[in-house]
Amino acid sequence: MKLLTKQIENRLEQFPYKSQDSKGLNAKVIVKFFSPVGRGTWLITEGDKLDDGDWLLFGYCNIFEWEWGSVLLSELESIKLPLGLSIERDLHISSDATVKELCRGL
């Protein structure tokens, strides 16, 4: 699965890195990534395209506990999971979803 589509890239361009910093849990989630076989959820709220074509993403992430942090798109794409699986993109979140709303069910 392609983690970033052109539509998601266009939305990220509207929310550059740290642009929603003051919103906290009320920040809009641009894209949600997750591990289909265990720990790992990334609620991406902002991002900048780097000169090398990679994306520096920022959001509310959970590996062992929830915390705000950064991740490169290339890092997410390089994660190899059991059974030949990889990190996936949630296809069913609302374009108006906030971090607070998406953390309720997790």
N, C-alpha and C positions, 0 to 999 in steps of 0.2 A: 504494500500500500504506500502510495506517495503521501508523505507527511504534510507537505505544504502544497496547496493548489494555488493557481494564479489568484483566485478569489481571496484566499487567506492572505496571500502576500499583499494584496491591495488593502485589506483591512489592517494589516500590521503597519503599512505605510501611514495609516491614519492615527496609529498609536505608537509613536516612536519610543525607544527605550526610556524608561522612567517617566513617561508622560502621565501615567495614572497613579504615580507614587503616593499622592496625598489621599487617594480614595480608599486605600486599605482593602478590606473585604468587599467593598462596594464597587471595586474595579470590574469592568466588563471583561469577560473571558473571550479571547479571540479564537482560541483553539484549545482543545483538551487532548492530551496524549496519555496513553496508559499501557501498562504491561498486561497482556491477556492471560499471563500465567503466574501472577504474584504481585509483589510490591512494585510500586512505581506509578505515580500519577503526576502529571504536569498540567496545571491550569495556566496557560500562557496569556498574559495580559498586554504584553508589549514586545516590540522587537525592532532591530535595525539590521538591514542587509549590509554585510561587510564587503570590503573591496574585493575579497577573494570569492565572493558569491555565496559564502556561508551566511547564516543568520544567527545573530546574538539575540537570544530570547530571554524574557524575564517573566516570572510569575510565581504563583503559590504552588509549591511542589511537595510531594510526599514520597520518600523512600522509607525512612524509619519513623519520621514525624513530620508534621506540616511546618514549612518554613518558606520565606521568600528567598528567591535565588535566581541565578542565571544559568543558562545551559546553551551550548551551541547546537544548532540543528544537526550538524555532522556527528556530534556525540550521540544524540538520540538515534540517528540512523545507523550508527555502528554497533549498537547493543544487540548482541546475539542471545536469544532466549532458547530454552529447551524446545525440542520437537521442531526445530527450524523456524520458530516464530520470531517476530520482531515487534518493536513498539508500534502501536496502532493509534489511529486518530479516531476520536469519537464522532460519529456521523450524525448524532441525534441531539446535539445541544442547540438551544435557541441562540440566535444572534444577539439577543439582549441579556443572556445569562450573566450573572455576577459570580464572583468567587464564593460569596456567602451562600448563594442558592445551590451551587454545585457541591459545596462541602457538606451540606445537610445529609445527602444520601451516601456519603462515603464513610 
